[in-house]
């Protein structure tokens, strides 16, 4: 039990620190770990923490939000969220854990390839819908939007993604609750992780000043890719 708690705490702190520094990372780092240890907690417990961290980011950098991009991307999240709720309802915990692993590996691959996609109304709508589906089904909804904004100024990336995560994550959480996929145990575990999200956010502020964001991103992707591959292998091999 204590080992489970310690591992989850470390994953949440590291994920929050990385997201505070580069714009995303909490779901990428923590989702494979939590899914590996207890897939019944996913995605609800992590979604509780996912909507807390953006609040802290926006308190510092709200002036850099791309409001026009949000106006196109957020409404498109609705149909993706509905589909994500259905996936959570029909998949068994082991299959959902495999889905998390696969989603994270795809996200890592896209990040490594550094594909450049123009920010247009069409790309924003597509990214919003994909983010709604992935964020609701696996709590890893950041990569589609991050892919669009990866070549923007760091402050613009962090602030815009934070606003998107806050609104979209809250909607996904409400949809899961309405769909009966969010129980008290899951909510309590998520709430218990909030102080460690705050700790990770503060650590991320230090990282932004002292560690090169590029190196931090490479290290994060390496660890995340390995954990996601292990999670996917466990789901496949049983």
C-alpha positions, 0 to 999 in steps of 0.5 A: 500500500505504501509503495503504491502511494509513494510511486503515485506521489512521485509520478504526480509531482514529476508530471506536474513539474514537467507540465509547469515547465513545458506546458504538458506532462502530468497526464503523460507521466502519471497516467501510465503509472496509475494505470499500471498500479490500479487501472480502476482509478483511471481516468477519473482520479487523474482528471481531478488533478488535471483541472487543478494544475492549469488554475495555478498556471493561469494565475501566472500567465493568463495574459498569454492565452490564445483566446481565438484558438480556444474559441475554435478548439473547445466546442469541438471537444464536446463530441470527442468527450461523449465518445470518450465516456462511451469508451470508458463505459464499455472497456474493462480496466485492463483494456483501458490500461492498454488504451492508455499505453497506446495513446501515450506511445502515439503522443510520444511518437508525435512529439519526437517527430515534431510534426508541424501543423498550421494553426487554422480553424480546421486544425483547431477543431480536429485537435479539440475533438481528438483531445476531448476523446483522449482526455476523457477516455485516458486522461491524456488529452494534451498532445493534439493541442500541444502538437499545434502550439509546439512552435509558439512562444513557451509562455503562449504554449503553457497558458493556452494549453492550461486554459484548454485543460481547465475547461476541457478537463472540467467538462470531461469530469462532469461527463464521466460523473453524469455517465456513472463512471466516477465513484467516490473512491476515485474522486477521493484519490484524485483530491488526495493528490492535489497537494502534490500537484501544487508541489510539482507546480512549484518545482516546475517554476524552478526548472523553468529557470535552471533547466533547458526545456529541450533537455527536460522534454527529451528526458520526460519522453524517454521515461514516459515512452518506456513506462507506456510500452511496459503498460501496453505489454502488460495489457497484451500479455496479461 
